[in-house]
Amino acid sequence: GDKDIQVQSLTGKLDHFIVEPFLPHEQSDEYYICIQSDRDGEEILFYSEGGVDVGDVDAKASRIHVTIDDDGLTTDRIKELL
C-alpha cells in the first residue's frame, strides 16, 4: 500500500522483498536472479554472483525477456538466449 513503514532508523515504502531461508554457505555459492514485470511480459536477470555486495547488476547481468504469450521457454532456449 501507500503506508510508510519504519525499519530501524529508515522510513519509507516497501516495494522490494528478499525472501529466503538462511543456510550457512560460502559467498561463492550465491547467485542473483530478478524477475521484473513490464507491459509485454517478464524480464529475467541472471548473474553468477549474489549477496549483499553484488554491485551494479544492471550492468553485469544476462537478461531474457519473455513475452506474455510465450509458452516455449525451455532449458535449451534459455541457454541460447544467455
C-alpha positions as CSV (number, residue, x, y, z in Angstrom):
1,G,0.0,0.0,0.0
2,D,0.9,3.6,0.4
3,K,1.7,3.4,4.0
4,D,5.2,4.3,5.2
5,I,7.0,1.6,7.2
6,Q,9.8,2.2,9.7
7,V,12.6,-0.4,9.8
8,Q,15.2,0.6,12.4
9,S,16.1,4.2,11.6
10,L,14.7,4.2,8.0
11,T,11.2,5.1,7.0
12,G,9.7,4.6,3.5
13,K,7.5,2.4,1.2
14,L,8.4,-1.2,0.9
15,D,8.3,-2.3,-2.7
16,H,11.1,-4.9,-3.0
17,F,11.4,-8.0,-0.9
18,I,14.0,-10.7,-0.5
19,V,12.6,-14.0,0.8
20,E,15.0,-16.7,1.6
21,P,15.7,-19.1,4.4
22,F,19.2,-18.7,5.9
23,L,21.5,-21.6,5.4
24,P,25.2,-21.3,6.2
25,H,27.1,-21.1,2.9
26,E,30.1,-19.6,1.1
27,Q,29.5,-16.4,-0.9
28,S,30.8,-18.2,-4.0
29,D,27.6,-20.3,-3.8
30,E,25.3,-17.3,-4.2
31,Y,23.6,-16.2,-7.4
32,Y,21.4,-13.3,-8.4
33,I,18.1,-13.6,-10.2
34,C,15.5,-10.9,-10.6
35,I,12.1,-11.2,-12.4
36,Q,10.6,-7.8,-13.4
37,S,7.2,-7.4,-14.9
38,D,6.6,-5.0,-17.8
39,R,3.7,-4.3,-20.1
40,D,4.8,-7.0,-22.6
41,G,5.8,-9.8,-20.2
42,E,8.6,-10.5,-17.8
43,E,12.4,-9.7,-17.9
44,I,14.6,-12.1,-16.1
45,L,18.1,-11.1,-15.0
46,F,20.7,-13.7,-14.1
47,Y,24.2,-13.1,-12.6
48,S,26.7,-15.6,-11.4
49,E,27.4,-13.7,-8.1
50,G,25.0,-12.8,-5.4
51,G,24.9,-11.5,-1.9
52,V,24.7,-8.0,-0.4
53,D,27.9,-6.9,-2.3
54,V,26.7,-7.9,-5.8
55,G,27.3,-4.4,-7.2
56,D,25.8,-3.0,-10.4
57,V,23.7,-5.9,-11.5
58,D,22.0,-3.8,-14.3
59,A,25.4,-3.5,-16.0
60,K,26.5,-7.1,-15.4
61,A,23.5,-9.4,-15.6
62,S,22.4,-11.5,-18.5
63,R,18.8,-10.8,-19.5
64,I,15.9,-12.7,-21.0
65,H,12.6,-11.1,-21.9
66,V,9.7,-13.5,-22.0
67,T,6.5,-12.2,-23.7
68,I,3.1,-12.8,-22.1
69,D,2.1,-15.2,-24.8
70,D,5.4,-17.2,-24.9
71,D,4.8,-20.8,-23.9
72,G,8.0,-22.2,-25.4
73,L,10.6,-21.2,-22.8
74,T,12.7,-24.4,-22.4
75,T,16.1,-25.0,-20.8
76,D,17.7,-25.2,-24.3
77,R,16.1,-21.9,-25.3
78,I,17.3,-20.2,-22.1
79,K,20.9,-21.5,-22.8
80,E,20.7,-20.0,-26.3
81,L,19.5,-16.6,-25.0
82,L,22.2,-16.4,-22.3
